[in-house]
Amino acid sequence: ANTDLYQVNFRCMLAGVEAYSQDYLCGANDYGNCPAAPTEAGQEWTADFGFDVPPIAPPFEYDVYITATDSAGNELWVVGSNFYIP
């Protein structure tokens, strides 16, 4: 079934403080960043959300969260990842 995938937020945290946050509208307003959700159950959904790490980024562990919401603002899913810049 088609999911009401309205937007995806890409957020990066540094020591618990938000260092970056960007919303991407999905579907017809995606601007090439957030494609519409699949129309059939079981279909794969993929998207590419680029994030350039500034050259002055301090060596630290970064927490990245990608959160999808529907048009009513309900959270559909969250993907989290941690990485370390030496």
N, C-alpha and C positions, 0 to 999 in steps of 0.2 A: 504494500500500500504506500502511496505517496506520503511522505512526511512533510510537515509544515516547517521546513528548515529555513528560517528567516535570516539569521546572521550567525557568524562565528567570530568570537573574540580571541585574539592572540595576545597573551599577557606574559611578561617576563618579570620575575621578582629577584631582587638581590638582597640577601639577608632580611627577608620578610618585607622589604620595601618595593613597591611597584616601580620598575625602571622603564617599562614600555607597556603600552596597551593600545591595540588597534582593533576596531570592529570592521568586519567585512560583510557587506550585504550579500545574500545568496540569491541564486536564481537569475531572473531577468536583469537584475541590477548588480550582477556580480563583478563587472569590470575585469573579468578574467581571473579573479581570485577565488571565488566560492561558487562552484557549480551547484545547480539545483539538486535536490535529493533524488535518488532513484525512484522510478514509478512502479517498479516491481519488487516484491519482497525477495530478499536474498541477493539483490544486485549490489555490487561493490560501489562505494562512494569514495572518491579520492579528491584531494585538493592540494595545492602547493601554496604555503604561506611563508614567504621569505622574510628573514629578519637579519639585517646586517649588524654584526656586533661591532661597536665603535672600537677603533684602534687603541683608545685610552681606557678600555674596559679593565678594571682591576682584576687581579687573579683571585678568583672566588668561585664558589658553587652557585650556579644560577638555576632557578626553578621556572619552567615554562609550562603554561596551562593553555589549552585550546578548548574553549567552551562553546557549544552550539545551543542556540535558543530558537524557539518558535516565535511566531508573530505576536503571541500574547506575553512573551517574556519568560516562558517556562523553559527551564534547563532540559535539554534533550540528552546531552552527554558531555563528559569532560575527559580530555586526555592530558596527562601530566608527564613531564620528563625533567630530569635533573642533569646538568652537565657542568664540568669544571673547566675553567680557563686557567692554565698554569701561568 
